[in-house]
Amino acid sequence: MPESFTHVGLASRVVLGAGSLDRVADEVALLGTDRVLLIATRSARDWADLVERSLADSFAGRIDEVTQHVPKEKADAARAKAREVGATGIIAIGGGSAIGLAKAIALTAELPIVAVPTTYSGSEMTPVWGQTEGGDKTTGTDLKVLPKTVVYDPVLSQQLPLKVTAASVANALAHCVEATWTEKADPITEVIAVEGARALREGLLQVLVSPTDLDARSNLLYGASLAGSALASAGTGLHHKLCHLLGGTYNLPHAETHAAVLPQVTRVKAPEVPRAKARLEAALDTTDLAAGLFDLFTTAHVPTSLRELGLSEAKSVEAAESFEAKTGTDVRDILARAWAGERPEGAS
């Protein structure tokens, strides 16, 4: 019999399959949206052009410039654009930056979002929003920003460079792993997180051999969806708080920062949840979770040190001091190891 728990699942309509981009206009119509603001990352502009044409008279306007960590000025401009065109809904095509900008609009305007992810951030499955101002990243949770519909088309990520793919998978794996040790973690989120980690590892190893394989790309989208679902229910903890500090204050690349920090936080936090640790180790085919993550990222050529991302050792120490001042948690050892890129102890 499982331990007592309370689980909160968040509902989104999920459509996955090759060619499902063709269904976006119909999915928008199901929501009753007749004035659509389209947001797309630069790499997704060709796909956005197809969606724009399919929307016909429902197309209201478009934003093609997005920035990671959602700077406040970008969020304000996007909100103004939504008001200007009289938007009644949003389509976001691209990675976490495009979806994050859509969330910034929905937070104040309460517009439904149809998300079409082209990477594996998992943001599309969560009610978590973020915004950066003056070097500080603020995050929050609000059901208004949870996309109503998520359309996963593996064709859109088929040509995603391996470097970007691997870093994005590291981001998704961080969602899976941390979802097992937060205060709100429960047996259901644990099962979702473990299956997500299995699919992500399998898909990543597949694309390293065959980058355009649609089955592999589908596996990664499936894993990313589960990762986002687990994070949405379990919330975030030490790992994500650290990454938000590093990204918001020092403008480090979001996905790669996860890869550098996750193995070091896992070394400290995973022993607190031995059952989940063992299940994740089985899913990732390793005898030590922290070292297994580090080795997987190394195999995929994702940077595993903050030094490689351009953070100086002095800034790393400064970040640890700032984090402790704000939270009371000493992370000096974690960040020192993450800066140096040390393989976690405890593995052969």
C-alpha positions as CSV (number, residue, x, y, z in Angstrom):
1,M,0.0,0.0,0.0
2,P,1.4,3.4,-1.0
3,E,2.0,6.1,1.6
4,S,-0.7,8.7,2.1
5,F,-0.5,11.6,-0.4
6,T,-2.4,14.3,-2.2
7,H,-1.8,14.6,-5.9
8,V,-2.9,17.5,-8.1
9,G,-2.9,16.8,-11.8
10,L,-3.2,19.6,-14.3
11,A,-5.3,19.1,-17.4
12,S,-4.1,20.1,-20.9
13,R,-5.2,18.7,-24.2
14,V,-2.2,16.9,-25.8
15,V,-1.9,16.1,-29.5
16,L,1.2,14.2,-30.6
17,G,2.1,12.8,-34.0
18,A,4.0,13.5,-37.2
19,G,2.1,16.1,-39.2
20,S,0.0,17.4,-36.3
21,L,1.1,21.0,-37.1
22,D,-1.7,20.8,-39.7
23,R,-4.2,20.5,-36.8
24,V,-3.3,23.7,-35.0
25,A,-5.9,25.8,-36.7
26,D,-8.6,23.3,-35.8
27,E,-7.4,23.1,-32.2
28,V,-7.6,26.9,-32.0
29,A,-11.2,26.8,-33.3
30,L,-12.1,24.2,-30.6
31,L,-11.2,26.9,-28.1
32,G,-13.5,29.4,-29.7
33,T,-10.6,31.8,-30.5
34,D,-11.1,34.0,-33.5
35,R,-8.3,36.6,-33.1
36,V,-5.0,34.8,-32.8
37,L,-1.6,36.4,-31.9
38,L,1.2,34.1,-33.2
39,I,4.5,34.0,-31.4
40,A,7.5,32.2,-33.0
41,T,11.2,31.8,-32.4
42,R,13.5,32.7,-35.3
43,S,14.2,29.0,-36.0
44,A,10.4,28.3,-36.2
45,R,9.5,31.0,-38.7
46,D,8.8,28.7,-41.6
47,W,6.5,26.6,-39.5
48,A,4.8,29.8,-38.2
49,D,4.3,30.9,-41.8
50,L,2.3,27.7,-42.5
51,V,0.2,28.2,-39.4
52,E,-0.4,31.8,-40.2
53,R,-1.8,30.9,-43.6
54,S,-4.0,28.1,-42.1
55,L,-5.5,30.5,-39.6
56,A,-6.9,32.7,-42.5
57,D,-9.2,35.4,-41.0
58,S,-8.4,34.3,-37.4
59,F,-4.9,35.6,-37.7
60,A,-4.6,38.9,-35.8
61,G,-0.8,39.5,-35.5
62,R,2.6,38.1,-35.0
63,I,5.7,38.4,-32.8
64,D,9.0,36.9,-34.2
65,E,11.5,38.3,-31.7
66,V,11.8,36.4,-28.4
67,T,14.5,36.3,-25.8
68,Q,15.3,33.7,-23.1
69,H,14.4,34.5,-19.5
70,V,11.6,36.8,-20.8
71,P,13.0,40.3,-20.1
72,K,10.3,42.6,-18.7
73,E,10.5,45.0,-21.6
74,K,9.8,42.2,-24.0
75,A,6.9,41.0,-21.9
76,D,5.5,44.5,-21.7
77,A,5.8,45.0,-25.5
78,A,4.1,41.6,-26.1
79,R,1.2,42.6,-23.9
80,A,0.8,45.8,-25.7
81,K,0.8,44.0,-29.0
82,A,-1.9,41.6,-27.8
83,R,-4.1,44.6,-26.8
84,E,-3.3,46.4,-30.1
85,V,-4.5,43.5,-32.3
86,G,-7.4,42.6,-30.1
87,A,-6.1,39.0,-29.5
88,T,-8.5,36.5,-28.0
89,G,-5.9,33.7,-28.0
90,I,-2.2,32.9,-28.5
91,I,-0.3,30.3,-30.5
92,A,3.4,29.9,-29.4
93,I,5.7,28.0,-31.7
94,G,9.3,27.3,-30.6
95,G,11.2,26.6,-27.5
96,G,10.7,27.7,-23.9
97,S,11.4,31.4,-24.8
98,A,8.4,31.6,-27.1
99,I,6.1,29.8,-24.7
100,G,7.4,31.9,-21.9
101,L,6.5,35.1,-23.7
102,A,3.0,33.7,-24.4
103,K,2.7,33.0,-20.7
104,A,3.7,36.6,-19.9
105,I,0.8,37.8,-21.9
106,A,-1.7,35.3,-20.5
107,L,-0.7,36.2,-17.0
108,T,-2.3,39.6,-17.3
109,A,-4.8,39.1,-20.2
110,E,-6.0,35.6,-19.4
111,L,-5.8,34.5,-23.1
112,P,-5.8,30.8,-23.9
113,I,-2.5,29.4,-25.3
114,V,-2.0,26.7,-27.9
115,A,1.7,25.7,-27.5
116,V,3.6,24.0,-30.4
117,P,7.0,23.1,-28.9
118,T,10.1,22.6,-31.1
119,T,12.4,21.7,-28.2
120,Y,12.1,19.7,-25.1
121,S,11.9,22.2,-22.3
122,G,8.5,21.0,-21.0
123,S,7.4,24.5,-20.2
124,E,4.3,23.9,-22.3
125,M,2.9,21.5,-19.6
126,T,3.4,23.7,-16.6
127,P,1.6,26.8,-15.1
128,V,5.1,28.2,-14.2
129,W,5.9,31.6,-15.6
130,G,9.2,33.7,-15.3
131,Q,10.3,37.2,-16.0
132,T,13.7,38.9,-15.7
133,E,14.2,42.5,-14.7
134,G,17.4,44.3,-13.6
135,G,19.3,41.0,-13.4
136,D,16.7,39.3,-11.1
137,K,14.5,36.5,-12.4
138,T,11.1,36.3,-10.8
139,T,9.0,33.1,-11.2
140,G,5.6,32.2,-10.1
141,T,2.7,29.7,-10.7
142,D,-0.7,30.6,-12.1
143,L,-3.2,28.4,-13.8
144,K,-3.9,31.2,-16.2
145,V,-0.6,30.6,-18.0
146,L,-1.0,26.8,-18.4
147,P,-1.5,26.2,-22.2
148,K,-5.0,24.8,-23.0
149,T,-3.7,22.7,-25.8
150,V,-0.2,21.3,-26.7
151,V,0.6,20.1,-30.2
152,Y,3.7,18.0,-30.5
153,D,4.8,17.4,-34.1
154,P,8.2,15.6,-34.2
155,V,8.8,16.9,-37.7
156,L,9.4,20.4,-36.3
157,S,12.3,19.2,-34.2
158,Q,13.7,16.8,-36.8
159,Q,16.4,19.2,-37.9
160,L,17.1,20.6,-34.5
161,P,20.9,20.6,-34.1
162,L,22.3,17.9,-31.8
163,K,23.9,20.5,-29.6
164,V,20.6,22.2,-29.0
165,T,18.7,18.9,-28.7
166,A,21.0,17.5,-26.0
167,A,21.0,20.7,-23.9
168,S,17.2,20.8,-24.1
169,V,17.0,17.2,-23.0
170,A,19.2,18.0,-20.0
171,N,16.6,20.7,-19.1
172,A,13.8,18.2,-19.3
173,L,15.7,15.6,-17.3
174,A,16.1,18.3,-14.6
175,H,12.3,18.5,-14.4
176,C,12.1,14.7,-14.0
177,V,14.8,14.4,-11.4
178,E,13.8,17.3,-9.2
179,A,10.1,16.3,-9.3
180,T,11.0,13.4,-7.0
181,W,12.3,15.4,-4.1
182,T,10.3,18.5,-3.8
183,E,7.9,19.1,-0.9
184,K,4.9,18.4,-3.1
185,A,6.4,15.2,-4.7
186,D,4.2,12.1,-4.5
187,P,4.1,8.6,-5.8
188,I,2.2,9.6,-9.0
189,T,4.6,12.4,-9.9
190,E,7.4,9.9,-9.2
191,V,6.1,7.4,-11.7
192,I,5.5,10.1,-14.3
193,A,9.0,11.5,-13.7
194,V,10.7,8.1,-14.0
195,E,8.9,7.2,-17.3
196,G,9.8,10.7,-18.6
197,A,13.5,10.1,-17.7
198,R,13.5,6.7,-19.4
199,A,12.0,8.1,-22.6
200,L,14.3,11.1,-22.7
201,R,17.5,9.0,-22.2
202,E,16.3,6.5,-24.9
203,G,15.4,9.3,-27.3
204,L,18.6,11.2,-26.8
205,L,20.8,8.1,-27.4
206,Q,18.7,7.4,-30.5
207,V,19.2,10.9,-32.0
208,L,22.9,10.9,-31.3
209,V,23.1,8.0,-33.8
210,S,20.3,9.1,-36.1
211,P,19.5,12.8,-35.7
212,T,16.5,12.9,-38.0
213,D,14.8,9.7,-36.8
214,L,11.1,10.6,-36.2
215,D,10.6,7.8,-33.7
216,A,13.5,9.2,-31.6
217,R,12.1,12.8,-31.9
218,S,8.7,11.5,-30.9
219,N,10.2,9.8,-27.9
220,L,11.9,13.0,-26.8
221,L,8.6,15.0,-27.1
222,Y,6.8,12.3,-25.1
223,G,9.5,12.4,-22.4
224,A,9.4,16.2,-22.3
225,S,5.7,16.2,-21.9
226,L,5.9,13.8,-18.9
227,A,8.8,15.9,-17.5
228,G,6.7,19.0,-17.7
229,S,3.7,17.3,-16.1
230,A,5.8,16.0,-13.2
231,L,7.2,19.5,-12.6
232,A,3.8,21.0,-12.8
233,S,2.5,18.8,-10.0
234,A,5.6,18.6,-7.8
235,G,6.8,22.2,-8.2
236,T,10.5,23.2,-8.1
237,G,13.2,23.0,-5.5
238,L,16.8,23.7,-4.9
239,H,18.0,22.9,-8.4
240,H,15.6,25.1,-10.3
241,K,16.1,28.0,-7.8
242,L,19.8,27.9,-8.4
243,C,19.4,27.8,-12.1
244,H,17.0,30.7,-12.1
245,L,19.5,32.7,-10.1
246,L,22.4,31.9,-12.4
247,G,20.3,32.6,-15.6
248,G,18.6,35.7,-14.4
249,T,21.7,37.3,-12.8
250,Y,24.5,36.2,-15.1
251,N,22.5,35.6,-18.3
252,L,23.7,32.0,-18.6
253,P,22.0,29.8,-21.2
254,H,19.0,28.2,-19.5
255,A,19.3,24.6,-20.8
256,E,23.1,24.3,-20.5
257,T,23.0,25.6,-16.9
258,H,20.7,22.7,-16.0
259,A,23.3,20.3,-17.3
260,A,26.1,21.8,-15.3
261,V,24.2,22.1,-12.0
262,L,21.9,19.1,-12.0
263,P,24.5,16.3,-11.3
264,Q,25.9,18.3,-8.4
265,V,22.5,19.0,-6.8
266,T,21.5,15.4,-7.4
267,R,24.6,14.1,-5.5
268,V,23.2,16.0,-2.4
269,K,19.5,15.6,-2.8
270,A,18.8,12.2,-4.4
271,P,19.9,10.2,-1.3
272,E,17.0,11.8,0.5
273,V,14.6,9.9,-1.8
274,P,16.1,6.4,-2.0
275,R,13.1,4.7,-3.8
276,A,13.0,7.4,-6.5
277,K,16.7,7.4,-6.8
278,A,16.7,3.6,-7.5
279,R,13.9,3.9,-10.0
280,L,15.6,6.7,-11.8
281,E,18.9,4.8,-11.9
282,A,17.1,1.9,-13.5
283,A,15.5,4.2,-16.0
284,L,18.8,5.8,-16.9
285,D,20.7,2.5,-16.8
286,T,23.2,3.6,-14.2
287,T,24.3,2.5,-10.7
288,D,24.7,6.1,-9.5
289,L,22.1,8.8,-10.4
290,A,24.3,11.8,-10.1
291,A,27.3,10.3,-12.0
292,G,24.9,8.7,-14.6
293,L,23.5,12.1,-15.4
294,F,26.9,13.7,-15.7
295,D,28.1,10.8,-18.0
296,L,25.0,11.1,-20.2
297,F,25.5,14.8,-20.6
298,T,29.2,14.2,-21.4
299,T,28.3,11.6,-24.0
300,A,25.9,14.0,-25.6
301,H,28.6,16.8,-25.6
302,V,26.6,19.1,-23.3
303,P,28.8,21.4,-21.2
304,T,29.0,20.1,-17.6
305,S,30.7,23.0,-16.0
306,L,29.7,26.6,-15.4
307,R,33.2,27.6,-16.4
308,E,32.5,26.4,-19.9
309,L,29.4,28.6,-20.0
310,G,31.5,31.7,-19.3
311,L,30.9,32.1,-15.6
312,S,34.1,33.2,-13.7
313,E,35.0,31.5,-10.5
314,A,34.6,34.8,-8.6
315,K,31.0,35.1,-10.0
316,S,30.3,31.5,-8.9
317,V,31.3,32.3,-5.4
318,E,29.3,35.5,-5.5
319,A,26.2,33.5,-6.7
320,A,26.6,31.1,-3.8
321,E,26.8,33.9,-1.3
322,S,23.8,35.6,-2.8
323,F,21.8,32.4,-2.8
324,E,22.6,31.8,0.9
325,A,21.7,35.4,1.8
326,K,18.3,35.0,0.2
327,T,17.4,31.4,1.2
328,G,19.7,30.5,4.1
329,T,21.0,27.5,2.2
330,D,24.7,26.9,1.8
331,V,25.4,25.9,-1.8
332,R,29.1,26.8,-1.9
333,D,30.2,23.2,-2.5
334,I,27.5,22.5,-5.1
335,L,28.4,25.6,-7.1
336,A,32.1,25.0,-6.7
337,R,31.7,21.5,-8.2
338,A,29.4,22.8,-10.9
339,W,31.8,25.5,-11.8
340,A,34.7,23.1,-12.1
341,G,32.6,20.4,-13.8
342,E,33.6,17.6,-11.4
343,R,32.2,14.2,-12.0
344,P,30.1,13.5,-8.8
345,E,31.5,11.1,-6.3
346,G,30.1,7.7,-5.6
347,A,30.3,6.1,-9.0
348,S,32.8,3.7,-10.3
